[in-house]
Structure formats: structure tokens, C-alpha cells
């Protein structure tokens, strides 16, 4: 696109023509429109925005670990990506300490539990978040009782 602009400026300078004359002579208006359409095709239709990025630390005396929560949305407000994780190296040292997690990375919805990954049926994010919370509470009590 930049080279077309340079050509237009050069022609305007050399031939002392108005921009409209140059565009008419070279019929560049059509070329510019076509190039813009190609550029628009390469632009992603839905841009994602990180809506929630939370890390909650759990004190050692209360079980230790962290809860990580990330949620991305598109420009329509729909959740496009998510990651929910309970990390506690004292309960599990593999998988970067992730004891429990849900996410949709790698193109599918899945659950992490003590290093094992299994696909899940995704209904909606609220239901999934509720399931994560219930499972976390069981693990939290276990961690708290082991102290």
C-alpha cells in the first residue's frame, strides 16, 4: 500500500496533477479498494479482550496454594477462552503444581486433575465455574486438614 502512495505522489509531482487526476489516469481507486478488501479479510473478525485476570493466594495456615482465573471475551461479550486453576505444590508437584484446572486451550474443553487431562462436555461457563468451585472446596478441606 505504501508503494502505491509513493507512486501517486511521484506522478503528482512529475506531472503537476491533482490527486483526483492521478487516480483517474491510473485507475488506482479500484486497486486501492481491492487492496483494502484483502487487508480486511486478513484482519481477525473477533478480537479478544482479557476480561478477568485474578490470582487469589491462600495462606499457608488455611491450606496453601493459589486460585487462578482468566476469562477472555470477544467484541460481542461472549466468552471465547477461559482458564480456572487451583495450584498447590504441597498437594501435587507435577503439571506446574496444578491440582485442579479447567480450560479450553488447544481447541477443546478439558479438565486437569493431578496431572491427568481429560475432555469434558461444556454446557456453559457458569456451570463449569460452579463445578470448579465445588471440586476446589473438597480439595481445600483436604489441604487444610493435612496441615
Secondary structure as UniProt FT lines:
FT   HELIX           2..15
FT   HELIX           19..26
FT   HELIX           28..42
FT   STRAND          49..57
FT   HELIX           60..62
FT   STRAND          66..73
FT   TURN            75..76
FT   STRAND          79..87
FT   TURN            89..91
FT   HELIX           95..97
FT   STRAND          98..103
FT   HELIX           105..107
FT   STRAND          110..113
FT   TURN            114..115
FT   STRAND          116..119
FT   HELIX           125..145
//
